[in-house]
Amino acid sequence: MKSSESTLVHTETGSKVIRGSKTIETARTKGLSRKAKDNLAGYLFISPWLIGFLGLTLGPLLFSLAASFTDYNITSKMNFIGLDNYKRMFTMDDLFRTSLFNTVYYVIFSVPLTTAGAIVLAVLLNQKIKGMKFFRTIYYLPAVLSGVAVYFLWMQLLSPSTGLVNTMLGWFGIEGPAWLFDPEWTKPALLMMKMWSVGGGMLLYLAIMQGVSPQMYEAADIEGASPWQKFYYITLPMISPIIFFDVITSTIGAFQIFQEAYVMTENGSGGPGNSLLFYNLHMWNNAFEVFDMGYASAMAWLLFIIVMVLTAVNMKLGKRWVHYEGGDGK
């Protein structure tokens, strides 16, 4: 009996034996396939991020979620107490309501003010006049400065007796308030300080404004459109994706306000009359002043839920006013 000739062919997933008109798949003879090697290399490259995410982000997240249902205080055993920490926030902790009010107040005013301020500044710095590069640099410089040094600078500027702000008000016969020492003026003082850093947002708006097609403005000029009409019907829709991005990130950032109140109030107390006791500062005090980690974890998760809900609402509403060049809102 005459035997047919066979040919062995190696593929990515294994080997094939071609015998006459038949092809027989065989098991991979040795080593890993090329696809498996590529996958392994990819996992090795992202392994530092994966290890960091699992160890420093996901792990603490799950631990804090578990701790929020316990009376954990670092030194004692974790005892399960159900929803008691969450009930305590709304029924027993007056400072919780105060801190939530202060934070919501700050978010409501700081987000629109900084967004509008950055847009107005970008429009002014988008004009074609001599020396504009110098002005752009000057207005962006405060955004580069950050940290505790800026807070100490503003504490000096807002000093009731020797501060520059009250001195300038005095030039116009206006008696300045006590700012950080007056509960009625502490939050407006922080909002004024926040306007100091609108240069970062301004840069984003300026970049996208310079990408708007000049032909659109030329067509508007031919139609006799006013500067306001060109801004409202051309510029504003074209920069709406950046406005949307800025509102989302600014809202999340405003809910996380902590450093300003911690540094600018005595011993991180939250200012006169708890007027600067923001949510994160109250959470910090519970976690690291009285070591009530279980309660602080519950506060953290409630804040997470609030921010997630607001972000989802913003994403939903954004489809109504954000203009995308693709036209389908995706």
matplotlib code that plots the C-alpha trace (Angstrom):
import matplotlib.pyplot as plt

x = [0.0, 1.4, 1.5, 0.6, 3.2, 2.7, 3.8, 4.1, 3.1, 3.5, 0.9, 0.3, -2.0, -0.2, 0.7, -1.1, -0.3, -1.2, -1.7, -2.8, -6.0, -6.6, -5.4, -5.1, -4.8, -2.3, -1.6, 1.0, 4.3, 6.4, 6.5, 3.8, 2.0, 2.8, -0.5, 0.0, 3.5, 2.1, -0.6, 1.9, 4.2, 1.3, 0.4, 4.0, 4.1, 0.9, 1.8, 3.2, -0.1, -2.2, -0.2, -0.6, -4.3, -5.1, -2.9, -3.3, -6.8, -9.1, -7.9, -8.3, -11.7, -13.1, -11.6, -13.2, -16.5, -16.3, -15.2, -18.2, -20.4, -18.3, -17.1, -13.5, -11.1, -7.7, -6.8, -9.8, -11.4, -13.9, -17.4, -20.3, -22.9, -24.9, -26.1, -25.5, -22.8, -25.0, -28.0, -25.7, -24.8, -28.3, -29.7, -26.9, -24.1, -24.9, -21.4, -22.2, -25.0, -22.9, -20.0, -22.4, -24.0, -20.6, -19.4, -22.6, -22.4, -18.9, -19.7, -22.7, -20.8, -17.3, -18.1, -20.1, -17.8, -14.5, -16.0, -17.4, -14.2, -12.1, -14.3, -14.3, -10.5, -10.0, -12.2, -10.2, -6.9, -8.0, -8.0, -5.4, -3.6, 0.0, 1.7, -1.0, 1.6, 2.8, -0.7, -1.4, 1.7, 0.8, -2.7, -1.6, 1.2, -1.1, -2.2, 1.4, 1.6, -0.1, 0.1, 0.5, 2.6, -0.4, -2.7, -0.2, 0.0, -3.8, -3.8, -1.6, -3.6, -6.8, -5.5, -8.2, -5.7, -2.6, -3.9, -3.6, -7.3, -8.6, -6.0, -7.2, -10.8, -9.8, -8.6, -12.2, -13.5, -14.8, -14.1, -13.1, -14.5, -12.6, -12.6, -11.2, -12.2, -15.8, -18.2, -20.2, -17.1, -15.0, -16.6, -16.7, -13.0, -12.3, -14.3, -12.3, -9.1, -10.4, -10.8, -7.0, -6.4, -8.8, -5.7, -5.6, -9.2, -8.5, -5.7, -8.1, -10.7, -8.2, -6.8, -10.2, -11.2, -8.2, -9.3, -12.7, -12.8, -12.3, -14.7, -17.6, -16.8, -16.4, -19.8, -21.3, -19.7, -21.2, -24.6, -24.1, -23.8, -22.8, -19.9, -22.3, -24.2, -20.9, -20.0, -23.4, -24.1, -20.6, -18.0, -20.1, -21.4, -17.9, -16.3, -19.3, -17.4, -14.6, -17.2, -18.8, -15.4, -14.6, -17.9, -17.6, -14.0, -14.6, -17.6, -15.7, -12.7, -15.0, -16.5, -13.0, -12.0, -9.9, -6.4, -7.7, -9.8, -7.2, -4.3, -6.1, -8.1, -6.5, -5.4, -7.7, -10.7, -12.9, -12.8, -15.0, -18.4, -17.5, -18.0, -15.2, -15.8, -16.1, -17.1, -13.6, -12.3, -15.0, -14.2, -10.5, -11.1, -13.2, -10.6, -7.4, -8.3, -10.7, -9.7, -13.4, -12.4, -15.7, -17.7, -15.2, -15.4, -19.2, -18.8, -16.4, -18.8, -21.7, -19.6, -18.7, -22.4, -23.2, -20.5, -21.4, -25.1, -24.2, -21.8, -24.5, -27.0, -24.4, -23.7, -27.5, -28.1, -24.9, -26.6, -29.0, -26.5, -23.1, -22.3, -20.2, -18.9, -20.0, -23.6, -24.8, -23.7, -21.3]
y = [0.0, 3.4, 6.0, 9.7, 12.5, 14.8, 18.4, 20.1, 23.8, 26.0, 28.7, 31.3, 28.9, 25.6, 23.4, 21.8, 18.6, 18.7, 15.1, 15.0, 17.0, 16.8, 19.3, 18.0, 20.4, 19.3, 20.6, 23.3, 21.5, 23.7, 27.3, 30.0, 31.2, 34.7, 36.1, 34.7, 36.2, 39.6, 39.5, 38.6, 41.4, 43.8, 42.7, 43.0, 46.6, 47.7, 45.6, 48.6, 50.5, 47.3, 46.7, 50.4, 50.4, 47.2, 48.1, 51.8, 52.5, 49.5, 47.9, 51.0, 51.7, 48.3, 48.5, 51.9, 50.6, 47.7, 50.1, 52.4, 49.7, 49.2, 51.2, 50.9, 53.4, 52.1, 50.6, 48.3, 45.4, 46.2, 45.5, 45.5, 48.1, 48.2, 51.6, 53.4, 55.6, 56.8, 57.4, 59.3, 61.8, 62.9, 62.6, 63.3, 65.2, 69.0, 69.7, 67.3, 69.5, 72.6, 71.2, 70.0, 73.4, 75.2, 72.8, 73.1, 76.9, 76.9, 74.6, 76.7, 79.9, 78.9, 76.7, 79.4, 82.2, 80.5, 79.2, 82.6, 84.3, 82.0, 82.5, 86.3, 86.4, 84.1, 86.3, 89.4, 87.7, 86.4, 89.9, 90.8, 93.7, 94.5, 92.9, 90.2, 87.5, 89.5, 89.8, 86.1, 85.2, 87.6, 86.3, 82.6, 83.0, 82.7, 79.3, 78.1, 79.0, 76.7, 75.1, 76.5, 79.5, 80.9, 80.5, 82.4, 85.1, 85.5, 85.6, 88.6, 90.2, 89.7, 91.0, 93.4, 96.0, 95.7, 93.7, 95.1, 94.4, 96.6, 99.2, 99.5, 99.7, 102.5, 104.5, 104.8, 105.5, 101.9, 100.2, 96.6, 93.7, 91.4, 88.7, 85.5, 86.7, 87.4, 84.4, 86.4, 87.1, 84.0, 82.2, 85.2, 85.7, 82.1, 82.6, 85.8, 83.8, 81.0, 83.6, 84.0, 80.7, 81.0, 81.2, 77.5, 77.3, 80.4, 78.6, 75.8, 78.3, 80.4, 77.3, 76.2, 79.8, 80.1, 76.9, 78.3, 78.9, 82.5, 82.0, 81.7, 85.1, 86.6, 85.2, 86.8, 90.1, 90.0, 89.4, 92.4, 90.4, 92.4, 91.2, 89.8, 87.9, 86.4, 85.3, 83.9, 82.1, 81.1, 81.2, 79.8, 76.7, 76.0, 76.1, 74.2, 70.9, 72.6, 74.4, 71.0, 69.5, 72.4, 72.3, 68.6, 68.8, 72.0, 70.6, 67.5, 69.7, 72.1, 69.2, 68.2, 71.6, 71.0, 72.6, 76.2, 75.8, 73.6, 76.1, 79.4, 78.7, 78.3, 74.7, 73.6, 74.4, 75.5, 79.3, 81.5, 80.0, 76.9, 79.1, 77.3, 73.8, 72.1, 68.5, 67.1, 69.1, 67.6, 64.2, 64.7, 65.7, 62.6, 60.4, 61.8, 63.9, 61.6, 58.5, 57.6, 55.9, 54.0, 57.2, 59.0, 56.2, 56.5, 60.3, 59.5, 57.2, 59.6, 62.3, 59.8, 59.1, 62.8, 63.6, 60.6, 61.6, 65.2, 64.0, 61.8, 64.7, 66.9, 64.3, 63.9, 67.7, 68.2, 66.5, 69.5, 72.3, 70.9, 71.2, 68.4, 68.7, 65.1, 66.3, 63.2, 64.2, 61.3]
z = [0.0, -1.0, 1.7, 0.8, 1.3, 4.4, 4.9, 8.4, 8.5, 11.6, 12.3, 15.1, 17.0, 16.4, 13.5, 10.5, 8.8, 5.1, 3.9, 0.2, 0.0, 3.8, 6.4, 10.0, 12.9, 15.5, 19.0, 19.3, 19.6, 21.8, 23.4, 23.3, 20.2, 18.9, 20.0, 23.5, 23.6, 22.5, 25.2, 27.8, 26.8, 27.0, 30.5, 31.6, 30.3, 32.1, 35.2, 37.2, 36.7, 37.5, 40.7, 41.7, 40.9, 42.7, 45.7, 46.1, 44.6, 44.3, 47.6, 49.7, 48.0, 48.9, 52.4, 53.1, 51.8, 54.3, 57.0, 56.5, 57.9, 61.0, 64.1, 63.0, 64.8, 63.7, 67.1, 67.7, 66.0, 63.3, 64.5, 62.0, 62.8, 59.6, 58.4, 61.8, 60.4, 57.6, 59.9, 62.3, 59.5, 59.0, 62.5, 65.0, 63.4, 63.1, 61.7, 58.9, 57.7, 58.2, 56.2, 53.4, 53.2, 53.0, 50.3, 48.2, 48.6, 47.3, 44.4, 43.3, 43.2, 42.3, 39.2, 37.3, 38.3, 37.3, 34.0, 33.0, 34.2, 32.1, 29.0, 29.3, 29.8, 26.7, 24.6, 25.6, 25.0, 21.6, 20.1, 17.5, 19.2, 19.8, 22.8, 23.3, 24.0, 27.0, 28.4, 27.9, 29.9, 32.7, 33.1, 32.9, 35.5, 38.6, 37.4, 37.6, 41.2, 43.6, 47.0, 50.5, 49.5, 47.5, 50.6, 52.8, 50.2, 50.2, 54.0, 53.8, 51.0, 53.0, 56.3, 57.7, 58.9, 56.6, 53.6, 50.1, 49.3, 52.1, 51.4, 47.8, 49.0, 51.3, 48.3, 47.3, 50.8, 51.3, 54.6, 53.9, 55.8, 58.1, 55.4, 57.0, 60.5, 59.6, 59.1, 56.5, 54.4, 54.7, 51.7, 49.4, 50.3, 49.1, 45.9, 45.2, 45.7, 43.4, 40.6, 40.9, 39.1, 36.1, 33.8, 33.4, 32.1, 30.0, 28.2, 27.1, 25.9, 24.1, 22.3, 21.0, 20.0, 17.8, 16.0, 15.0, 11.2, 10.3, 7.3, 9.8, 11.2, 7.7, 6.7, 9.8, 9.0, 5.6, 7.2, 9.5, 12.7, 15.9, 18.1, 20.6, 17.9, 16.6, 20.1, 20.9, 17.6, 16.5, 19.3, 22.1, 20.3, 19.0, 22.5, 24.1, 24.4, 26.4, 28.6, 29.2, 30.2, 32.4, 34.2, 34.9, 36.2, 38.1, 39.9, 41.0, 42.1, 44.0, 46.0, 47.0, 48.5, 51.6, 51.5, 51.5, 54.6, 56.4, 55.8, 56.1, 59.3, 62.8, 63.4, 60.5, 62.6, 59.7, 60.4, 62.6, 63.3, 61.2, 58.1, 56.3, 57.6, 54.3, 53.8, 53.3, 56.2, 58.5, 57.1, 57.7, 61.3, 61.9, 60.4, 61.7, 64.7, 66.5, 64.5, 63.7, 60.5, 60.1, 60.1, 57.9, 55.4, 55.3, 54.6, 51.8, 50.1, 50.5, 48.8, 46.1, 45.4, 45.3, 42.8, 40.7, 40.5, 39.7, 37.0, 35.5, 35.5, 33.8, 31.2, 30.5, 30.3, 28.2, 25.2, 25.0, 24.7, 23.7, 20.0, 18.4, 14.9, 14.3, 15.0, 16.8, 20.3, 20.6]

ax = plt.figure().add_subplot(projection="3d")
ax.plot(x, y, z, "-o")
ax.set_aspect("equal")
plt.show()
